[in-house]
Amino acid sequence: MDGHDADDAKKSTADMTAFVQNLLQQMQSRFQTMSDSIVTKIDEMGNRIDELEQSISDLRTEMGVEGSPSPSVPPSVKEEPKSGNDSA
């Protein structure tokens, strides 16, 4: 009976190994699919941002404000250099 039990243990180990390998392959395939999908969406988002920036640039050109600063940068704000001798 010991020889039969050893054969069953080997078969069980082989079955478990095959199961785990199959499971890992499925996980890798799903991960790759998700990864590809994420990269595609990021590329699409980048393209849409580029198109939006171009549209904004075109609109600014049409309005004749090509040389004006970006609205995110206030034109007259200047930071004074801080001295290292602040006694406050």
Helices and strands as residue ranges (DSSP letters): H 2-63
